[in-house]
């Protein structure tokens, strides 16, 4: 059975509406690929964001979560991926994805 959790944070950089942020997740095991959160993160005027996330795999499996900002070409590519191929993993993160935060969580 998948594990559900709430993930959130605060962007400390000044709020720039032209900069988009995305959450990506992968299991920490050989051959694991990146999964997009289904849409870009909605960041409030106070810099805060929060989403509900479902993690698969057996209990004890570690997952890497990355929140990053993207350039306009990557924004278009990730939006296209999320809308035309939802839940289909990425082999690698695009070069226009710049991580701002990385966390490791353990599925319970």
CORPESUL-V464819 format. One record per run of one state. SS is the DSSP state (a for helix, b for strand, c for the rest). FROM is the first residue (numbers start at 0). LEN is the number of residues. If there is no record, write none. Layout:
# CORPESUL-V464819
<<SS | FROM | LEN> <SS | FROM | LEN>>
This chain:
# CORPESUL-V464819
<<c | 0 | 2> <b | 2 | 8> <c | 10 | 9> <b | 19 | 8> <c | 27 | 6> <b | 33 | 3> <c | 36 | 11> <b | 47 | 8> <c | 55 | 6> <b | 61 | 9> <c | 70 | 1> <a | 71 | 13> <c | 84 | 5> <b | 89 | 1> <c | 90 | 6> <b | 96 | 10> <c | 106 | 2>>
